Amino acid sequence: MSSLSPRPPASTADAGGAVAPTILIVDDEKNIRRTLGLVLRGEGYGVVEAASGEEALARLTGGEPIDLAIIDLLLPKMTGLSLVERIQKDDTIGPLPVICISGHATVHDAVTAIKLGARDFFEKPLSRERILVGVKNALTAKRLAEKVSELNALVETRYEMVGQSASMQRLFKEIDRVAPTKASVLITGESGTGKELVSRAIHGLSPRTHGPFVKVNCAAIPRELIESELFGHEKGAFTGAQTKKRGFFEQAHGGTLFLDEIGDMDLAAQAKVLRALQSGEVCRVGSEQMMHVDVRVLAATNKDLGRAVTTGTFREDLFFRLNVFPIRSPSLRERVEDIPALANFFLEAFCRENGLRSKHLDSLAVQVLSQRTWPGNVRELKNAVERAAILSSEDVVTIADLPEDPHTSPFDDETSADAADAANDARLSSPDRISTSDARAAEAPRLTLREYRERAERRYVVEVLAAYDWNISRAAVVLGVERTNLHKKIRAYGIKRGELP
């Protein structure tokens, strides 16, 4: 090596290892691994080593945080080129930047490595300056690629926040006001109202937009693993901890940590989260070293945390820490006027993402969608529109393509009619003397209120069907019922196609 000699370790704010990139050195020569490791550690990088391609794959697929791999091409058994190819094809590993090194490789080997996805190639003996520049450039390109991906996601999610209603305009103003600050935000609202979109918009409009956005679904993490997931763990900290792992707080350093469904977090984990927020420090499970993290926390829940504090299932001090700036994401029933714009937005986006030709909703379909209740909110509307896009064989999505509303019963409530029928039957069967008017009524045809209503309803259904030439979808809109419900009424009343009123 011409100048591959280590300098004294760099003194950086990240010396605790919270956010320093980790580099994997793959070389069967122990001295190369040792010297290269000293050089990289001296610049503040974390280093892990592997003596073979098989060992490297085990580390890469074992959940260990690795940001860059330096790979020797001449490895025993699995070659360096084969390892590079495996890394590029394995979605569980990548995207991972790779630098290749070799003392005996040909020009063809170097060209092949670059074609397979390696960012750079260096011949041995290695130059310290060239290696460090190559490492810096590779890590910078990786961060830029990640940022582009995050910004694209932000653009997509921001424009999913469609709406001109008063409630949405109020939400947009609240996001604009709180985003530039450091304040913690508690986002509340029913399931499906877009709380994650709100959090991503806050992050994207904040000074931390160039930092990571890390989402944690607190409800999806088992209680026994929540501490390890949030704060990370050292190798051997517990059974199954075969590698070191960075927690979500470390991953979000310099950016935003979004704690979704915070109301489902158990009390023990709440205490540790509060401590991290107060001190700005975390400690991996199995370690005694505290690490400083610079994280802005946004939290969301569909629960009433105020009531949870009262019942003792949520810590009051954590609630006040998170609830510095509360934001409520409105339900869809509070913004019915936004449904047409949302439905058309989802339809256009789904067609574009799936390579379908452009489609649009006709006025009757929009009318039906606007009349539904949508207890699942925007998420349910999106799913219904996407299904309609798949079912539609034409460029226009009609009510015939809309899925059945699962929240409506097949028939209207008939409790009052049943009660009237029962009262009528009781009066006619009474042993008391029948009055003159009752006697006259007894001589005339008798119908219960329910029977009369059913006859009248049957007649009107036939009239509407005939008026619309038996177009079930249009008749259903006029009658104010779902298309499937109209089919059920046709069967129940024994109406035959083409029947005239």
C-alpha positions as CSV (number, residue, x, y, z in Angstrom):
1,M,0.0,0.0,0.0
2,S,1.4,3.4,-1.0
3,S,-0.3,5.5,1.7
4,L,-3.0,3.4,3.4
5,S,-2.0,4.2,6.9
6,P,-4.5,5.3,9.6
7,R,-4.6,8.7,11.2
8,P,-5.7,9.3,14.8
9,P,-9.5,8.8,15.3
10,A,-11.5,11.8,14.2
11,S,-13.2,13.8,16.9
12,T,-16.8,14.2,15.8
13,A,-20.1,14.8,17.4
14,D,-21.1,11.3,16.2
15,A,-18.3,9.6,18.0
16,G,-20.9,7.8,20.1
17,G,-22.0,6.0,16.9
18,A,-25.6,7.2,16.7
19,V,-25.5,8.1,13.0
20,A,-22.0,7.3,11.7
21,P,-22.3,5.2,8.5
22,T,-21.2,1.6,8.8
23,I,-19.0,0.0,6.2
24,L,-18.6,-3.7,5.5
25,I,-15.1,-4.8,4.4
26,V,-15.1,-8.1,2.6
27,D,-11.6,-9.5,2.0
28,D,-10.0,-12.9,2.7
29,E,-6.7,-11.2,3.7
30,K,-6.8,-10.4,7.4
31,N,-4.2,-7.7,7.2
32,I,-6.1,-5.8,4.4
33,R,-9.3,-5.9,6.6
34,R,-7.4,-4.7,9.6
35,T,-5.5,-1.8,7.9
36,L,-8.5,-0.7,5.9
37,G,-10.7,-0.9,9.1
38,L,-8.2,1.3,11.0
39,V,-8.3,4.0,8.2
40,L,-12.1,4.1,8.1
41,R,-12.5,4.1,11.9
42,G,-10.0,6.9,12.1
43,E,-12.5,9.0,9.9
44,G,-15.4,8.2,12.2
45,Y,-17.0,5.4,10.3
46,G,-18.3,2.2,11.8
47,V,-16.7,-0.9,10.4
48,V,-17.7,-4.6,10.2
49,E,-15.7,-7.3,8.5
50,A,-16.2,-10.5,6.6
51,A,-13.6,-13.0,5.3
52,S,-15.8,-14.5,2.5
53,G,-18.8,-13.8,0.3
54,E,-20.9,-16.2,2.3
55,E,-20.1,-14.4,5.6
56,A,-20.8,-11.1,4.0
57,L,-24.3,-12.2,2.8
58,A,-25.0,-13.5,6.3
59,R,-24.2,-10.1,7.8
60,L,-26.2,-8.2,5.0
61,T,-29.3,-10.3,5.4
62,G,-29.1,-10.5,9.2
63,G,-30.5,-7.1,9.9
64,E,-27.2,-5.4,10.7
65,P,-27.1,-1.8,9.7
66,I,-24.6,-1.4,6.8
67,D,-24.4,1.6,4.5
68,L,-21.6,0.6,2.1
69,A,-19.6,-2.5,1.2
70,I,-16.0,-2.7,0.1
71,I,-15.5,-6.0,-1.7
72,D,-12.4,-7.8,-2.9
73,L,-13.0,-9.5,-6.2
74,L,-10.8,-12.5,-5.5
75,L,-12.6,-14.3,-2.7
76,P,-12.7,-18.1,-2.0
77,K,-15.7,-20.0,-3.1
78,M,-18.2,-17.2,-4.0
79,T,-16.3,-14.6,-6.0
80,G,-16.5,-10.9,-5.4
81,L,-18.4,-10.4,-8.7
82,S,-20.9,-13.0,-7.7
83,L,-21.4,-11.2,-4.4
84,V,-21.9,-7.9,-6.1
85,E,-24.5,-9.5,-8.3
86,R,-26.3,-11.0,-5.4
87,I,-26.4,-7.7,-3.5
88,Q,-27.9,-5.9,-6.5
89,K,-30.6,-8.5,-7.0
90,D,-31.6,-9.0,-3.4
91,D,-34.4,-6.6,-2.4
92,T,-33.8,-7.4,1.3
93,I,-30.3,-6.0,1.1
94,G,-30.3,-3.0,-1.3
95,P,-30.0,-0.5,-2.4
96,L,-26.4,-0.7,-1.1
97,P,-23.5,1.1,-2.7
98,V,-20.5,-1.2,-3.4
99,I,-16.8,-0.4,-4.0
100,C,-14.6,-3.2,-5.5
101,I,-10.9,-3.7,-4.8
102,S,-8.4,-6.2,-6.2
103,G,-4.7,-6.8,-6.7
104,H,-4.9,-9.2,-9.6
105,A,-8.0,-8.3,-11.5
106,T,-8.1,-7.6,-15.2
107,V,-9.6,-4.7,-17.0
108,H,-12.5,-7.0,-18.0
109,D,-13.1,-7.7,-14.3
110,A,-13.2,-4.1,-13.4
111,V,-15.6,-3.3,-16.2
112,T,-17.9,-6.2,-15.2
113,A,-18.0,-5.0,-11.6
114,I,-19.1,-1.6,-12.7
115,K,-21.7,-3.1,-15.0
116,L,-23.0,-5.2,-12.1
117,G,-23.6,-2.1,-10.1
118,A,-20.3,-1.3,-8.3
119,R,-19.8,2.5,-7.9
120,D,-16.0,2.4,-8.0
121,F,-13.0,0.1,-8.5
122,F,-9.5,0.4,-6.9
123,E,-6.4,-1.6,-7.5
124,K,-4.1,-2.8,-4.6
125,P,-2.0,-1.4,-3.1
126,L,-4.7,0.9,-2.1
127,S,-4.3,4.7,-1.8
128,R,-5.7,6.1,1.5
129,E,-6.9,9.3,-0.2
130,R,-8.6,7.6,-3.1
131,I,-10.4,5.1,-0.8
132,L,-11.7,7.9,1.4
133,V,-12.9,10.0,-1.5
134,G,-14.6,7.0,-3.1
135,V,-16.3,6.1,0.2
136,K,-17.4,9.7,0.7
137,N,-18.8,10.0,-2.8
138,A,-20.6,6.7,-2.6
139,L,-22.3,7.6,0.7
140,T,-23.2,11.0,-0.6
141,A,-24.8,9.5,-3.7
142,K,-26.7,7.1,-1.5
143,R,-28.1,9.9,0.7
144,L,-29.1,11.9,-2.3
145,A,-30.9,8.9,-3.8
146,E,-32.8,8.4,-0.6
147,K,-33.7,12.0,-0.4
148,V,-35.0,12.0,-4.0
149,S,-37.2,9.0,-3.1
150,E,-38.4,10.7,0.1
151,L,-39.3,13.9,-1.8
152,N,-41.1,11.9,-4.5
153,A,-43.1,10.2,-1.7
154,L,-43.8,13.6,-0.1
155,V,-45.1,15.1,-3.4
156,E,-47.4,12.1,-3.9
157,T,-48.7,12.1,-0.3
158,R,-49.1,15.9,-0.2
159,Y,-51.3,15.9,-3.3
160,E,-53.3,13.1,-1.9
161,M,-54.5,15.7,0.7
162,V,-57.1,16.9,-1.8
163,G,-59.8,19.2,-0.6
164,Q,-61.3,22.7,-0.8
165,S,-63.7,22.2,2.2
166,A,-63.4,24.5,5.2
167,S,-62.1,21.7,7.4
168,M,-59.3,20.9,5.0
169,Q,-58.3,24.5,4.5
170,R,-58.1,24.8,8.3
171,L,-55.9,21.7,8.4
172,F,-53.5,23.1,5.7
173,K,-53.1,26.3,7.6
174,E,-52.3,24.4,10.8
175,I,-49.7,22.3,9.0
176,D,-48.1,25.5,7.5
177,R,-47.9,27.1,10.9
178,V,-46.4,24.2,12.9
179,A,-44.1,22.7,10.3
180,P,-41.2,25.3,10.5
181,T,-41.1,24.9,14.3
182,K,-39.5,22.3,16.6
183,A,-42.8,21.6,18.4
184,S,-44.1,18.1,19.0
185,V,-47.4,17.4,17.3
186,L,-50.2,15.1,18.2
187,I,-52.4,14.2,15.2
188,T,-55.8,12.8,16.1
189,G,-58.6,11.5,14.0
190,E,-60.5,8.4,12.9
191,S,-58.9,5.6,11.1
192,G,-58.5,6.3,7.4
193,T,-58.5,10.1,7.6
194,G,-54.8,10.5,6.5
195,K,-52.9,11.1,9.7
196,E,-49.7,9.8,8.1
197,L,-50.1,12.2,5.2
198,V,-50.4,15.1,7.7
199,S,-47.1,13.9,9.4
200,R,-45.3,13.6,6.1
201,A,-46.4,17.1,5.1
202,I,-45.2,18.6,8.4
203,H,-41.8,16.9,7.9
204,G,-41.5,18.0,4.3
205,L,-42.2,21.6,5.1
206,S,-39.9,21.7,8.1
207,P,-36.2,22.5,8.3
208,R,-35.6,18.7,8.7
209,T,-36.9,17.9,5.2
210,H,-33.4,16.8,4.2
211,G,-33.2,14.4,7.2
212,P,-34.9,11.0,7.4
213,F,-38.6,10.4,8.0
214,V,-39.0,7.2,10.1
215,K,-42.5,5.8,10.7
216,V,-43.2,3.4,13.6
217,N,-46.5,1.6,13.9
218,C,-46.7,1.2,17.6
219,A,-49.7,-1.2,17.4
220,A,-47.8,-3.6,15.2
221,I,-44.8,-4.2,17.4
222,P,-45.1,-6.9,20.1
223,R,-44.7,-5.5,23.7
224,E,-41.5,-7.5,24.3
225,L,-39.8,-6.1,21.3
226,I,-40.9,-2.4,21.5
227,E,-37.8,-1.3,23.4
228,S,-35.4,-3.1,21.0
229,E,-37.2,-1.6,18.0
230,L,-37.2,1.9,19.3
231,F,-33.7,2.1,20.8
232,G,-31.8,-0.7,19.1
233,H,-29.8,-3.5,20.7
234,E,-26.2,-4.8,20.8
235,K,-25.2,-8.3,19.6
236,G,-26.0,-10.9,22.2
237,A,-28.3,-8.5,24.2
238,F,-31.0,-11.2,24.3
239,T,-31.8,-14.5,22.7
240,G,-32.0,-14.0,19.0
241,A,-30.0,-10.8,18.9
242,Q,-27.3,-12.2,16.6
243,T,-26.2,-8.8,15.2
244,K,-26.1,-5.2,16.4
245,K,-29.2,-3.1,15.4
246,R,-29.9,0.6,15.3
247,G,-33.3,1.6,16.7
248,F,-35.8,3.9,15.2
249,F,-34.6,6.9,17.3
250,E,-31.1,6.5,15.9
251,Q,-32.4,6.0,12.4
252,A,-34.4,9.3,12.7
253,H,-31.4,11.3,13.9
254,G,-31.5,14.7,12.2
255,G,-35.0,14.1,11.0
256,T,-38.5,13.2,12.1
257,L,-39.8,10.2,14.0
258,F,-43.5,9.4,13.5
259,L,-45.1,7.3,16.2
260,D,-48.3,6.1,14.7
261,E,-51.0,4.6,16.9
262,I,-49.2,5.9,20.0
263,G,-52.3,5.1,22.1
264,D,-51.5,1.4,21.7
265,M,-48.1,1.6,23.3
266,D,-47.8,0.0,26.8
267,L,-46.9,2.0,29.9
268,A,-43.4,0.6,30.3
269,A,-42.5,1.7,26.7
270,Q,-44.2,5.1,27.3
271,A,-41.9,5.8,30.2
272,K,-38.8,5.1,28.1
273,V,-40.0,7.2,25.2
274,L,-40.7,10.1,27.6
275,R,-37.1,9.8,29.0
276,A,-35.7,9.9,25.5
277,L,-37.7,13.0,24.6
278,Q,-36.7,14.8,27.8
279,S,-33.0,14.0,27.6
280,G,-32.4,13.6,23.9
281,E,-30.4,10.4,24.6
282,V,-31.1,6.8,24.0
283,C,-29.3,3.6,25.0
284,R,-29.3,0.4,23.0
285,V,-30.5,-2.8,24.8
286,G,-27.5,-4.5,26.2
287,S,-25.3,-1.4,26.2
288,E,-24.4,1.2,28.9
289,Q,-23.4,3.9,26.4
290,M,-25.8,6.7,26.0
291,M,-26.1,8.2,22.5
292,H,-27.4,11.7,21.7
293,V,-30.1,11.9,19.1
294,D,-31.6,14.9,17.5
295,V,-35.2,13.9,16.6
296,R,-38.5,15.7,16.2
297,V,-41.4,13.5,17.3
298,L,-44.8,13.5,15.7
299,A,-47.4,11.1,17.1
300,A,-50.9,10.0,15.9
301,T,-53.8,8.1,17.4
302,N,-57.4,7.3,16.8
303,K,-58.0,7.0,20.5
304,D,-59.1,9.6,23.1
305,L,-55.8,10.0,24.9
306,G,-57.4,12.4,27.4
307,R,-59.7,9.7,28.5
308,A,-56.8,7.2,28.4
309,V,-54.9,9.4,30.9
310,T,-58.0,9.4,33.1
311,T,-58.3,5.6,33.1
312,G,-54.5,5.2,33.7
313,T,-53.7,3.5,30.4
314,F,-51.6,6.5,29.1
315,R,-49.1,8.6,31.0
316,E,-50.2,12.1,31.6
317,D,-46.6,13.5,31.4
318,L,-46.1,11.9,28.0
319,F,-49.5,13.2,26.8
320,F,-48.5,16.7,27.6
321,R,-45.1,16.3,26.0
322,L,-46.6,15.1,22.8
323,N,-49.7,17.4,22.8
324,V,-47.7,20.7,22.4
325,F,-49.6,21.4,19.1
326,P,-52.7,19.2,18.5
327,I,-54.0,18.7,15.0
328,R,-57.2,16.9,14.1
329,S,-57.6,15.2,10.8
330,P,-61.2,15.6,9.7
331,S,-63.4,12.6,8.8
332,L,-64.9,12.3,5.3
333,R,-68.4,13.0,6.5
334,E,-67.1,16.5,7.6
335,R,-65.9,17.2,4.1
336,V,-68.5,15.6,1.8
337,E,-68.0,18.3,-0.8
338,D,-64.4,17.0,-1.3
339,I,-65.6,13.5,-2.3
340,P,-65.9,14.2,-6.1
341,A,-62.4,15.7,-6.3
342,L,-60.9,12.8,-4.1
343,A,-62.6,10.1,-6.2
344,N,-61.4,11.5,-9.5
345,F,-57.9,12.0,-8.1
346,F,-57.7,8.4,-6.9
347,L,-59.1,7.1,-10.2
348,E,-56.5,9.0,-12.2
349,A,-53.7,8.0,-9.9
350,F,-54.7,4.3,-10.0
351,C,-54.9,4.2,-13.8
352,R,-51.5,5.9,-14.1
353,E,-49.8,3.6,-11.6
354,N,-51.2,0.4,-13.2
355,G,-50.7,1.4,-16.8
356,L,-54.4,1.6,-17.5
357,R,-55.9,4.1,-20.0
358,S,-57.3,7.2,-18.5
359,K,-60.8,6.9,-17.0
360,H,-63.3,9.2,-15.4
361,L,-66.4,8.9,-13.2
362,D,-69.8,9.9,-14.7
363,S,-72.1,12.2,-12.8
364,L,-74.3,9.5,-11.4
365,A,-71.4,7.5,-10.0
366,V,-70.1,10.7,-8.3
367,Q,-73.6,11.3,-6.9
368,V,-73.8,7.8,-5.5
369,L,-70.3,8.1,-3.9
370,S,-71.2,11.4,-2.4
371,Q,-74.3,9.9,-0.8
372,R,-72.5,7.1,1.0
373,T,-71.5,7.4,4.7
374,W,-67.8,6.1,4.4
375,P,-67.1,5.1,8.0
376,G,-63.7,4.0,6.8
377,N,-63.1,7.6,5.6
378,V,-60.7,8.4,2.7
379,R,-59.0,5.0,2.8
380,E,-62.4,3.3,2.2
381,L,-63.2,5.7,-0.6
382,K,-59.8,5.1,-2.3
383,N,-60.3,1.3,-2.1
384,A,-63.8,1.6,-3.6
385,V,-62.6,3.8,-6.5
386,E,-59.7,1.5,-7.3
387,R,-62.0,-1.5,-7.4
388,A,-64.4,0.3,-9.7
389,A,-61.4,1.2,-12.0
390,I,-60.6,-2.6,-12.3
391,L,-64.3,-3.6,-12.9
392,S,-64.9,-0.9,-15.5
393,S,-64.3,-2.1,-19.1
394,E,-64.9,1.4,-20.5
395,D,-63.3,4.8,-20.2
396,V,-66.2,5.9,-18.1
397,V,-66.8,4.5,-14.6
398,T,-70.5,4.2,-14.0
399,I,-72.6,3.2,-10.9
400,A,-72.7,-0.3,-12.4
401,D,-69.0,-0.5,-11.7
402,L,-69.2,0.7,-8.1
403,P,-68.9,-2.0,-5.4
404,E,-71.9,-2.6,-3.1
405,D,-72.0,-0.4,0.0
406,P,-71.3,-2.8,2.8
407,H,-72.8,-0.4,5.4
408,T,-76.4,-0.4,4.1
409,S,-78.9,-3.1,4.9
410,P,-80.9,-4.7,1.9
411,F,-84.2,-3.3,3.0
412,D,-85.4,-0.2,4.8
413,D,-86.3,-0.4,8.5
414,E,-89.9,-1.8,8.7
415,T,-90.3,-1.6,12.5
416,S,-93.0,1.1,12.4
417,A,-94.9,-0.7,9.7
418,D,-94.8,-4.0,11.6
419,A,-96.1,-2.2,14.7
420,A,-99.0,-0.7,12.7
421,D,-99.8,-4.2,11.3
422,A,-99.9,-5.7,14.8
423,A,-102.1,-3.0,16.1
424,N,-104.6,-3.4,13.2
425,D,-104.7,-7.2,13.7
426,A,-105.4,-6.7,17.4
427,R,-108.2,-4.3,16.8
428,L,-110.0,-6.5,14.3
429,S,-109.7,-9.6,16.5
430,S,-111.1,-7.8,19.6
431,P,-114.1,-9.5,21.2
432,D,-115.7,-6.1,21.9
433,R,-118.9,-5.1,19.9
434,I,-118.0,-4.0,16.4
435,S,-119.1,-0.5,15.7
436,T,-121.2,0.5,12.7
437,S,-118.1,2.0,11.0
438,D,-116.2,-1.2,11.7
439,A,-119.0,-3.2,10.2
440,R,-118.9,-1.1,7.0
441,A,-115.1,-1.5,6.9
442,A,-115.4,-5.3,7.3
443,E,-117.5,-5.4,4.1
444,A,-114.8,-3.7,2.1
445,P,-111.4,-5.2,1.0
446,R,-108.9,-4.9,3.9
447,L,-105.1,-4.3,3.6
448,T,-102.7,-3.9,6.4
449,L,-100.5,-0.8,6.3
450,R,-97.5,-3.0,5.4
451,E,-99.4,-4.7,2.6
452,Y,-100.5,-1.3,1.2
453,R,-97.0,0.1,1.3
454,E,-95.5,-3.0,-0.4
455,R,-98.1,-2.8,-3.2
456,A,-97.4,0.9,-3.7
457,E,-93.7,0.4,-3.6
458,R,-93.9,-2.5,-6.1
459,R,-96.0,-0.3,-8.5
460,Y,-93.5,2.6,-8.2
461,V,-90.5,0.4,-8.8
462,V,-92.1,-1.0,-12.0
463,E,-92.9,2.6,-13.1
464,V,-89.3,3.7,-12.7
465,L,-87.9,0.6,-14.4
466,A,-90.2,1.0,-17.3
467,A,-89.4,4.8,-17.6
468,Y,-85.7,4.0,-17.8
469,D,-86.1,1.0,-20.1
470,W,-85.0,-1.4,-17.4
471,N,-81.6,0.2,-16.8
472,I,-81.1,-1.0,-13.3
473,S,-78.2,1.4,-12.5
474,R,-80.1,4.6,-13.5
475,A,-83.4,3.3,-11.8
476,A,-81.4,2.7,-8.6
477,V,-80.2,6.3,-8.5
478,V,-83.7,7.7,-9.0
479,L,-85.1,5.4,-6.3
480,G,-82.3,6.3,-4.0
481,V,-81.1,2.7,-3.3
482,E,-78.1,0.7,-4.2
483,R,-78.1,-1.3,-7.4
484,T,-77.9,-4.6,-5.5
485,N,-80.7,-3.6,-3.2
486,L,-82.9,-2.9,-6.2
487,H,-82.2,-6.4,-7.6
488,K,-83.3,-7.8,-4.2
489,K,-86.6,-5.8,-4.3
490,I,-87.2,-7.0,-7.9
491,R,-86.8,-10.6,-6.7
492,A,-88.8,-10.1,-3.5
493,Y,-91.8,-8.6,-5.4
494,G,-91.6,-11.1,-8.3
495,I,-91.3,-8.3,-10.9
496,K,-90.6,-9.6,-14.4
497,R,-88.4,-7.9,-16.9
498,G,-90.4,-5.8,-19.3
499,E,-93.4,-5.7,-17.0
500,L,-95.5,-2.5,-17.4
501,P,-97.1,-0.5,-14.6
